[in-house]
Structure formats: structure tokens, C-alpha cells
Amino acid sequence: MSAVDTPRDSPARPDRSSGTLAPPGWRTKLGAFARRAWIMELGVYQSIFRFVFRRPRVPVGASAFRYHSPVLTLLVVFIVLSAVEIPIVDLIVHRWAWLRIPLLVLGIWGVTWMLGLLSGYLTRPHAVGPAGIRVRQGAELDLDLPWQVVRSVERSAHRVDKAPAVVDEPEGRTFAARIANETNVLILLEHPLDVRLPQGRDRVEAVRLWTDDLDGFLSAVRTHIP
């Protein structure tokens, strides 16, 4: 492992051109989409439960680092507008029960979903502790990076609009847990690592993330990487 912000010589990257898997069929994609939607739906209610009962998901002995600041205002605006919309729509369609009830259910579900999304950000922060780094993004992502697989951690301001979560960069195949299209931390791994991501399993060599407290995050890392 390298110290934080320490220059490195990049090792030779393995050739990924051989043994490339064929693109998945539509049934596989549909199954993956359904599974992801189900996981997100369960995560919404779990996150609300954790928020109400003040049970943030932070490993014992680890420091928590939030990442929701860039999107907090937007989420709050959406929640407020969605909540205000429910009685307005109900008043408009009040005379048609066949339409009123489905719209009422849909509106309540929408507000609940947005509250769960925000609760996921609040109760599932990034964590830096004795066991390693946990990279989170709401209830959908919980990426465990033990210290033995971490090569270095450094500040790295990076913004990409409309880009996939996993891209090939000079550092290797990189997963980016972006918030508002931005990241400010780059974690390089000792070797390619098979990980489970919201989009499915992949093999990555680096991870990018955003944290609201960049200096605190790097300081916590330094206590574990000499």
C-alpha cells in the first residue's frame, strides 16, 4: 500500500481483450433490471427505518463521511413539491374514484420513495475504519475495500457528465460513485478486483467517490495507510 497522495509507478495492466464475454441477451438484461428495482424498493423502506430509529450503517470503530450535500437541495425540493402535489391532484379528480385512488396511491408511493432515497444517503455514509473503506451510494451500493487491496488513496477532482459508472481510464478500469456527476477521491487497488455493483458484477482496478469532507476522509485514511 502507498501513502495518501504519494506518486506511484503504474504496474503493467493485464490484457482484457482475450476471453471477452458476449453481450447479455434481453432476458438477462430484463432480469437484472427487475432485480435492481426490487433491491432499490426494499432499500427505500430499510433506509426509512434506519433513519427513524437512528441506526446508521457504520462499521464498529469506523468514521462516517457523508456525500449528500451536492444533491440535498434538489432532493428536498422534489419531496416538498411531490407532497404538495398530492392534495392538489386529489382535489381535481375527487369526483372520479376510479382515477382518484390510483393517483393517490402513486403520489404517496412517490413521496415515500424520495424520502427513502434521502434516508439512504443519510444513514449509509462512506466509512473508513480498521477493516478498510466502505464506499456507499444510498441503499444501492455497499462496496467493501479491505486495506490489503488498497494501493493508494488521493484527492482527485473529477467531473464527467452522462458517463457510465464503469469506464476505462489511464489508472485502469474504474468505477465511479458520482454525486451530481462529480467525484473528489481516487482509490487505486493493488490488483483487479471482482466487485458487485448496482449494474452487475464487474472487474475494476480503481474506484472514484465523492465525500463532503475530503480533508477528514484523507486524514482518516492516513491513520491506516502509513
C-alpha positions in Angstrom: 0.0 0.0 0.0 1.2 3.5 -0.7 0.7 6.6 1.4 -2.0 9.0 0.6 -1.2 11.4 -2.2 2.1 9.6 -2.9 3.2 9.4 -6.6 3.4 5.8 -8.0 4.6 3.9 -10.9 1.7 2.1 -12.6 2.2 -1.6 -12.9 1.6 -3.3 -16.2 -2.1 -3.8 -16.8 -3.5 -7.2 -17.7 -4.7 -7.7 -21.3 -8.5 -7.7 -21.1 -9.0 -8.3 -24.8 -8.9 -12.0 -24.5 -11.9 -14.0 -23.2 -14.4 -11.2 -23.6 -17.9 -12.3 -22.8 -20.7 -11.9 -25.3 -23.2 -9.1 -24.6 -26.1 -10.4 -22.4 -29.4 -11.0 -24.1 -32.6 -9.0 -23.5 -33.9 -11.6 -20.9 -30.7 -11.3 -18.9 -31.0 -7.5 -19.0 -34.6 -7.6 -18.0 -33.9 -9.9 -15.1 -31.0 -7.7 -14.0 -33.3 -4.6 -14.2 -36.0 -6.3 -12.2 -33.6 -7.5 -9.5 -32.1 -4.0 -9.2 -35.6 -2.4 -9.0 -36.5 -4.9 -6.2 -33.4 -4.2 -4.3 -33.9 -0.4 -4.6 -37.5 -0.8 -3.4 -36.5 -2.8 -0.3 -33.7 -0.4 0.3 -36.1 2.6 0.4 -38.1 1.1 3.4 -35.0 -0.2 5.1 -33.4 3.3 4.9 -36.5 5.0 6.3 -36.5 2.5 9.2 -32.8 3.2 9.9 -33.4 7.0 9.8 -36.4 6.9 12.1 -34.7 4.7 14.7 -31.3 6.4 14.2 -29.4 3.3 13.2 -26.8 4.5 10.6 -24.9 1.7 8.9 -21.4 2.3 10.1 -18.9 -0.5 11.0 -17.7 -0.6 14.6 -14.7 1.7 15.1 -15.1 3.4 11.7 -15.5 7.0 10.9 -18.5 8.1 8.8 -18.3 10.5 5.9 -21.4 11.9 4.2 -21.7 12.6 0.5 -25.2 14.1 0.0 -24.5 17.8 0.1 -24.5 18.4 -3.7 -27.9 16.8 -4.1 -29.6 17.7 -0.8 -31.4 20.8 -2.0 -32.7 19.1 -5.1 -34.0 16.1 -3.2 -35.7 18.3 -0.6 -37.4 20.4 -3.4 -38.6 17.2 -5.1 -40.0 15.9 -1.8 -41.8 19.1 -1.0 -43.3 19.5 -4.4 -44.4 15.9 -4.5 -46.1 16.2 -1.1 -47.9 19.4 -2.2 -49.0 17.8 -5.4 -50.9 15.0 -3.7 -53.8 17.1 -2.2 -54.0 19.3 -5.3 -54.4 16.3 -7.6 -56.8 14.7 -5.2 -58.9 17.8 -5.2 -59.0 17.9 -9.1 -60.0 14.2 -9.5 -62.1 13.9 -6.3 -65.3 13.0 -8.2 -63.8 10.1 -10.1 -62.9 7.4 -7.5 -61.5 5.0 -10.2 -58.9 7.7 -11.0 -58.5 9.3 -7.6 -57.4 6.2 -5.7 -54.7 5.1 -8.1 -53.3 8.6 -8.3 -53.4 8.9 -4.5 -51.5 5.7 -4.1 -49.0 6.7 -6.8 -48.4 10.1 -5.2 -47.9 8.6 -1.7 -45.5 6.0 -3.1 -43.5 8.7 -4.9 -43.1 10.8 -1.8 -42.1 7.7 0.2 -39.6 6.6 -2.4 -37.9 10.1 -2.4 -37.8 10.1 1.4 -36.2 6.6 1.3 -33.7 7.8 -1.2 -32.7 10.7 1.0 -32.7 8.5 4.1 -30.4 6.1 2.3 -27.9 8.9 1.8 -28.1 10.0 5.4 -27.9 6.5 7.0 -25.4 4.8 4.7 -22.4 7.1 4.6 -18.9 6.2 3.4 -16.8 4.6 6.2 -13.1 4.5 6.9 -12.1 2.1 9.7 -9.7 -0.7 10.8 -11.1 -3.1 8.3 -10.9 -0.8 5.3 -13.0 1.6 3.2 -16.7 1.1 2.6 -18.0 3.0 -0.5 -21.7 3.7 -0.3 -24.3 5.3 -2.5 -27.6 5.1 -0.7 -29.1 1.7 -0.3 -27.9 0.5 -3.7 -24.2 0.4 -3.2 -22.0 -1.0 -0.4 -18.6 -1.7 -1.8 -16.1 -3.2 0.7 -12.4 -2.4 0.1 -10.2 -4.0 2.7 -6.9 -2.3 3.3 -4.9 -5.3 1.8 -6.4 -4.5 -1.7 -6.0 -0.7 -1.4 -2.8 0.6 -3.1 -3.3 4.3 -2.6 -5.9 7.0 -1.8 -5.6 10.5 -3.1 -7.6 13.7 -3.8 -8.7 13.8 -7.4 -11.3 16.3 -8.5 -13.2 14.7 -11.5 -16.4 15.6 -13.3 -18.0 13.7 -16.1 -21.5 14.3 -17.5 -23.6 11.5 -18.8 -21.0 8.8 -18.4 -21.4 5.2 -17.4 -20.4 4.2 -13.9 -17.6 2.0 -15.1 -15.1 3.4 -17.6 -11.6 2.7 -18.8 -9.2 5.4 -17.6 -5.4 5.7 -17.5 -5.5 4.2 -14.0 -7.3 1.1 -15.4 -11.0 0.1 -15.4 -12.6 2.5 -12.9 -15.9 2.5 -11.1 -17.2 6.0 -10.2 -19.7 6.5 -7.4 -20.6 10.0 -8.6 -22.7 12.6 -6.8 -24.1 15.2 -9.2 -21.6 13.9 -11.8 -18.6 14.6 -9.5 -16.0 12.7 -7.5 -13.1 14.0 -5.5 -11.3 10.9 -4.2 -9.5 8.3 -6.3 -8.7 4.8 -4.8 -6.2 2.7 -6.7 -6.3 -1.1 -6.0 -3.3 -3.4 -5.7 -4.8 -5.7 -8.3 -8.0 -6.0 -10.4 -10.9 -6.8 -8.1 -14.2 -8.5 -8.9 -17.0 -6.5 -7.3 -20.8 -6.4 -7.2 -22.1 -3.1 -8.5 -25.7 -1.9 -9.0 -25.2 -2.5 -12.7 -24.0 -6.1 -12.1 -20.6 -7.8 -11.4 -17.5 -6.2 -12.9 -13.7 -6.2 -12.6 -12.2 -2.9 -11.5 -8.8 -1.6 -10.8 -9.7 1.8 -9.3 -12.7 3.4 -7.5 -13.7 7.1 -7.5 -16.1 8.6 -4.9 -17.4 11.9 -3.6 -17.2 12.9 0.0 -18.4 16.2 1.6 -15.4 16.2 4.0 -12.4 15.5 1.7 -9.8 16.5 4.3 -11.3 14.5 7.0 -11.6 11.4 4.7 -8.0 11.6 3.7 -6.9 12.2 7.3 -8.8 9.0 8.4 -7.1 7.1 5.6 -3.7 8.2 6.8 -4.3 6.6 10.2 -4.4 3.2 8.4 -2.0 3.7 5.5 1.4 4.9 6.7 
